[in-house]
Amino acid sequence: MTIDTGGQTSVAVAVSGGADSMALTHMLVASGVSQIYALTFDHGLRLESSTEARQVGQWLSGIAPLTHHILTWGGDKPHTRILEKARQARYDAMGAFCEAHGLSSLYVAHHQDDQAETVLMRLAKGSGLDGLCGMSSEMDVGGLMIKRPLLNTPKSELLDYCARFNIPYVQDPSNQNENFLRPRLRAAQSILAEEGLTAKRLSLTAKRLARAREALDIMTDQFISDHVLGFQAGTSLLTIDLQALRAVPEEIALRVMMRALSCFRPDEDYAPRLERTEELTRDILSGMFKGATLGGCLFACGGKDQALLILRKEHRN
């Protein structure tokens, strides 16, 4: 297996020390990149995490053109949504490191089995089409490109890779901790596979849904270009042609509403729940809409119901 870095000379890679990230790191070394920053994030959630982070550094020491860096999570640790908040802290720290070192790409070792678990997790939480697309192979996060070149690679192949090249790796006990959803889903995958719901099939489904999402996004972009005024990040007022909105399929109208809400608070981590945005969209399309609030915004009809006005509540006069 080889990694195409697109001619980049310096990249960063997230290295937990597990088989997946150790394999990816060695693949990047073999790709001929002239400088690799291997980043290990010490969450401090387990007593042995610091020792494991240093162990990763020892395994990678002396491998040109690689330098190893340990990033830490300071302050008090959360008691709820631990994995979610730890993940955000990890990406924040690695993003800051990449910015400080002028790096535009961060490689992470999510693989096909991870993709399948992500789809199952989002299905269990009632996600819409976008969520069921799973993880993207490339994602721009504030100018940093997160790259996942192993999304089509099964975990078994990465373990074989490590065995073939005598690559050491650690086992994270949190991956078997059934207090968390991912390990519980992982434990159930053998049963699902017997019914045909394999990691490969779930990953393929995610790809097909991503293809459908791309088409819907193009239609949404065109609607916004033709029928929405004031569409820009940080706007205080949006005006949407209400008749045009009521003429398109509900899915496109929903996407327009979601995009509109993101305009007002582009830096917010959490948008209103999908169910609430769906309810609001249905009300607006019903023809009997009188007004509503959602996500810190006021929605109202204007111009004899010819326009839908959306504004920040604090900007209402």
N, C-alpha and C positions, 0 to 999 in steps of 0.2 A: 504494500500500500504506500502510495506517495501523496504528498500534499502540494497542490498548486498554489503558490503564494502570490501569483500575478506579478512577479518581478520585484516585490517589496524587499528592501534590504534589512529593515529592522522591524521586528514584531514582538508582541508579548503573548504569553500563553499562561493560562490558569492551570496550576499544577497542585492538585490536592495530595498527590502521592498514590492515588488509586491506580489500578491497571489502565484505566481509560486515559487519564491525563498523562501518565508516564509514557504510554505508547504514542500518544499524539506528540509529546515533546520530542521523542526520538525520531518520529517521522519528519518533524520540522527541521531537526538537525540534518537529516538526510536530504532535505529539499534544497540545501545550499544557501539558506538565508545567512547573511553575514553577521547579524546580531540578533540574539534571542534573549528576551528578558523572561525568565521563568518566575511566576508570581505565586507564592503559597500564602494563603490567608489563614492565620491562626485565629479562630473564633473565640478560643478560650472557654468553650462550653464543656470541655472534658479535661481532666487533669493531665492526660497524656498528650494533648494536642500540640503543646510547644515542643515536646520531645520529637513527635512525629514530623513537625515542620522542619526541625533541624536535620532529622534523618533524611528527608527529601533533599535538602541541600547537600548532604554528604554524598548521596547517590549521584547527584548531578554535577558534583564538583569535578573540575578538570575536563569537562566536555566542551570543547570549542565548537561554536562561538557563543556559548551560553553563560549567562550569569544568573544566579539565584537570589531572590529577594523575598523576605518574609514580611508580610503586612499583618497588622494586628487590629483587633476590635476593642477599643478602650471603653471605659465607663461601665455602668451597670448593664446587665444582660436582661432581656425581656423574660416575662413568665408566660406569655401567651404568643401564639403565632411565631414560635421561636425560629423554625426553619425559614419561614418567609422573611422575617426581619434579618436573619443572619445572611440570607441570600442577597438582600438589598445592601447590607453593610459590605459584603464582599465585592459586589459590583461597584459600589461607591468608591471603595478604597482602590480597587484596580483601575477604575476610570481616572481617579486623581493621579495615580502613578503614571498612567499612559500620557495624560495631559502634560505632566511635569517633564516627561522625557520625549515629548514630541512624537508619540506613537499613534498611528491611526487605526491599528487593528489589534484586537484581542482575540486569540483563539481559545475556544473552550471545547471540552471533549464529550459533549452530549452525543449519544449514539442512538441506534435504532430502538433499543429497549427503553431508553429514557424517553424517546418520543412517544412510544406506545403508552408508557405510564402517564405522561403528560396528557395525552388524549383521554385516557380513562379517568384521570383526576378531574378534568374539566367536564367530562360527560356526567360524572357523579355530582358536580356542582351546578349542573343545568346550563352550561355555557351554550351560546349561540354558535353559528357557523364559524365566526372568526376564532373563537376559542378552540374549537375542535380541529382547526388547521394545525394545531400543535406549535412547535417551535420553528422559527424560520432559519434557513441555513445561513442567512446574513441579516443583520439588524443594525440599523444606525441608531445609536443612543447618544444624543448630544454631540454628534461629530465623531464618536468612536464607533468603528464597525466591529460588532461582535460576530465572529465567524465560527460556524459549527460544521466543519468538513466531514464529520463522522456520522451524520444523522442517518445515513443509509447503511451503516456498518453495524452488524450485530455485536453484542457484548462478547459472544464466544470467540469471534475472530480477533478481538483485541486481546483477550486472554491468551489465545494461541500465538499472537504476535509477541507478547511479553515472554512466553515460554521459549519461542524460537530464538530470540535474541538475548535471553538471560537477563531480562529487565526486571529488577526488583520492584515491589510495590507494597503498599500497606492496605489493610482491611479496615474500613471505617465501621465501627460497631453500630453507629446510628443508622446504617443502611439495613440493619436487621431489627431495629427497634420498632416494634409494632404499635408503639404509642403514636407513631406518625403515619400519615396516610400512604405515602409512597411505598414504604416497606410492606404495608399490608397488601397493597395492590400487586407488588412484586411477588409476594408469596402466593397470590391467587392466579398468577399468570399461567402456571402449568395447567390449572383446571380450565381456564379460558382457552388455552391453546388446543386442548382436546376437543373443543367445540368449534375449532377453526379460527378463533379470535387470537391469532398469533401476533407477535410484535411486528413482523413483516407486513401482515395484512392491515394492522392498525396504522402503521406508518404510511402505507399506500393510500389508505382512506384519507389521512391527513393531507397528502399531496393533492388528491382529487378535490378536496374541499378548498384547498389553497388556490387551485385553478379557478374554481367558481368564485371565490372571494375576489380574485383579481378582476374578473369580468364585472362584478358588482361595483367594485371600486371605480372602474372606468366610467360606468354609468353615473355613479354618484358625483364624480369629478365634473362630468359634463353638465349635470343638473345645477351644481353649485356655480359653475361658470356662467350658465344661462339665466339663472333665476334667483341668485342670492347676492345681496348688496352688503358690503362691509365685512366680507369674510377674510379675516386675518387674525393672527395670534394676538391676544390681548385686547381685542375689540370691546367696545362698550355697548354697541348696538348692531344687530343684524336685522335685515329686512328680507323676507322670503316671499316670493309670489305664491300666495296661498292656493289659488286655483291650479297652478302648475303642480304644486305639491300633492294636491288631492287627485291629480290625474295619473301619477306614476304608481307603480306597484308599491305595496306597503313596505316591503323590504328596503327599497330605495329611499322612501320617506324616512324610515327609521334610521338609516345610515346618515342621511342629511341631518337629522336631529342630533345624532351622536357627534358628528363632526362640528355642528354648531356649538354644542355644549363645550367641546374641547377648545374652541376658540377663546372662550372667556377665561379659562384657567388652564393654559397650555402646560404649566409646570406641575399641575396636580397629579399625584400618584394614583388616586382613585376617582373614577367617574361614578355618576349615579348608577345604581344597580340596573341591569338590563331590563328587568321586569318593570321598573318604574318608567324608564324611557319608552318601553313598548306601550304601556298604558297611556302615557301622555300623547304618543304619536297617534294611537287609535282615536283618542278624544279629538285631536286636531283634525283628523281626516273625517270625522263623523259628520261634519257640517253643522254641529250644534255647540261648537267650542266657544266658551266665554272668557277663558283665561285660566292660568295656572302658574305655579312656581315649581322649579326643580333645579337642583344643583346651584343654588344661589342666584338663579336667573328668573326673570318675570317673562311670561309668554302671554301675548295679547294680540287681538285682531285690530287692524287699522285700515282706514280707507274703505269703509263699507265692506269689510271682510275681504278686501282684495289682497291684503298683505298680512303676514304673520310677523309680528315684531318680537324680538328677543333682546332683552337688555339686562344688565346687572341690576339687582334689586337696589343697590346703594346709589345707582345712577338715575333712579326714577324721580321725576319732577312732579 
